[in-house]
């Protein structure tokens, strides 16, 4: 693979990106990738990119505003609307690159970004395909799944952060992942070991995010836009997912006109490593090759 640094600007903020090109002359069909909740693109995504580039696809992955190598303060700020605008800016950036076939671009998202790519595809004409694995499709369903006590505690933490924001103080942070006996955005038994296993050695990532996200999650429901998607979609769900209710993902898949839906008997984080990764990445590579090459 040939790697090039290739950033873009979104809402006046510089976002860092990496472009991987396959051997041979372009322009190439391409896949745009970004990670899930509070994660950076280097957290396991290059392994998927390697599989796709082997199929003669270019891959472009980027960090959201406020994350990783991208600009933006405060750090680790999570805002679904802002991240969707990052996605749309990334699409426009890629369409302008001479090495990329502008009418053969697919989106790839996982978990939180699995919802983003559905929302972007519903409003962006001319995309060739979408892959969404263990996608966050309904924030209300996720909130109800977490339980009333957890939701109330998250709401209080979020209010504390919002009060700090409106008084121009530094954010009030909560952990992104933690053990089940410690409050965090994700604290199911699979969350901490599964998430931390994605982080490469030497990373400077910090396990925290501003708590105001708890006031956004219930109202972020990208699955409601699924019926507007006009390109082929592959959805891979996890039957043992402790974070995203399977029924919500199934409901979203039924709304999509051209969908390939696959449910595997695994947890939320199993898709990034081992035999499950080998299986899933091959399915996705076949799907993308079919619709892009």
Secondary structure as the mmCIF struct_conf table of DSSP 4:
data_model
#
loop_
_struct_conf.conf_type_id
_struct_conf.id
_struct_conf.beg_label_comp_id
_struct_conf.beg_label_asym_id
_struct_conf.beg_label_seq_id
_struct_conf.end_label_comp_id
_struct_conf.end_label_asym_id
_struct_conf.end_label_seq_id
STRN STRN1 UNK A 2 UNK A 5
STRN STRN2 UNK A 8 UNK A 10
TURN_TY1_P TURN_TY1_P1 UNK A 11 UNK A 12
STRN STRN3 UNK A 13 UNK A 15
STRN STRN4 UNK A 17 UNK A 21
BEND BEND1 UNK A 23 UNK A 26
STRN STRN5 UNK A 28 UNK A 34
BEND BEND2 UNK A 36 UNK A 36
TURN_TY1_P TURN_TY1_P2 UNK A 37 UNK A 38
TURN_TY1_P TURN_TY1_P3 UNK A 41 UNK A 44
HELX_RH_AL_P HELX_RH_AL_P1 UNK A 45 UNK A 53
TURN_TY1_P TURN_TY1_P4 UNK A 54 UNK A 56
STRN STRN6 UNK A 58 UNK A 62
HELX_LH_PP_P HELX_LH_PP_P1 UNK A 63 UNK A 64
TURN_TY1_P TURN_TY1_P5 UNK A 65 UNK A 66
BEND BEND3 UNK A 67 UNK A 67
TURN_TY1_P TURN_TY1_P6 UNK A 68 UNK A 69
BEND BEND4 UNK A 70 UNK A 70
BEND BEND5 UNK A 73 UNK A 74
TURN_TY1_P TURN_TY1_P7 UNK A 75 UNK A 76
HELX_RH_AL_P HELX_RH_AL_P2 UNK A 80 UNK A 95
TURN_TY1_P TURN_TY1_P8 UNK A 96 UNK A 96
TURN_TY1_P TURN_TY1_P9 UNK A 98 UNK A 99
STRN STRN7 UNK A 100 UNK A 110
TURN_TY1_P TURN_TY1_P10 UNK A 111 UNK A 111
HELX_RH_AL_P HELX_RH_AL_P3 UNK A 112 UNK A 123
TURN_TY1_P TURN_TY1_P11 UNK A 125 UNK A 126
STRN STRN8 UNK A 129 UNK A 133
BEND BEND6 UNK A 134 UNK A 134
HELX_RH_AL_P HELX_RH_AL_P4 UNK A 139 UNK A 146
HELX_RH_AL_P HELX_RH_AL_P5 UNK A 148 UNK A 166
TURN_TY1_P TURN_TY1_P12 UNK A 167 UNK A 168
HELX_LH_PP_P HELX_LH_PP_P2 UNK A 170 UNK A 172
STRN STRN9 UNK A 173 UNK A 174
BEND BEND7 UNK A 176 UNK A 176
STRN STRN10 UNK A 177 UNK A 177
TURN_TY1_P TURN_TY1_P13 UNK A 180 UNK A 181
BEND BEND8 UNK A 182 UNK A 182
BEND BEND9 UNK A 185 UNK A 185
STRN STRN11 UNK A 186 UNK A 186
BEND BEND10 UNK A 188 UNK A 188
TURN_TY1_P TURN_TY1_P14 UNK A 189 UNK A 190
HELX_RH_AL_P HELX_RH_AL_P6 UNK A 191 UNK A 196
TURN_TY1_P TURN_TY1_P15 UNK A 197 UNK A 198
BEND BEND11 UNK A 199 UNK A 199
HELX_LH_PP_P HELX_LH_PP_P3 UNK A 200 UNK A 200
TURN_TY1_P TURN_TY1_P16 UNK A 201 UNK A 202
BEND BEND12 UNK A 207 UNK A 207
STRN STRN12 UNK A 209 UNK A 210
HELX_RH_3T_P HELX_RH_3T_P1 UNK A 211 UNK A 213
HELX_RH_AL_P HELX_RH_AL_P7 UNK A 214 UNK A 217
TURN_TY1_P TURN_TY1_P17 UNK A 218 UNK A 219
HELX_RH_3T_P HELX_RH_3T_P2 UNK A 222 UNK A 228
BEND BEND13 UNK A 231 UNK A 231
STRN STRN13 UNK A 232 UNK A 238
TURN_TY1_P TURN_TY1_P18 UNK A 239 UNK A 240
BEND BEND14 UNK A 242 UNK A 244
HELX_RH_AL_P HELX_RH_AL_P8 UNK A 246 UNK A 255
BEND BEND15 UNK A 257 UNK A 258
STRN STRN14 UNK A 259 UNK A 264
BEND BEND16 UNK A 265 UNK A 266
TURN_TY1_P TURN_TY1_P19 UNK A 268 UNK A 269
HELX_RH_3T_P HELX_RH_3T_P3 UNK A 270 UNK A 272
BEND BEND17 UNK A 273 UNK A 273
HELX_RH_AL_P HELX_RH_AL_P9 UNK A 274 UNK A 292
#
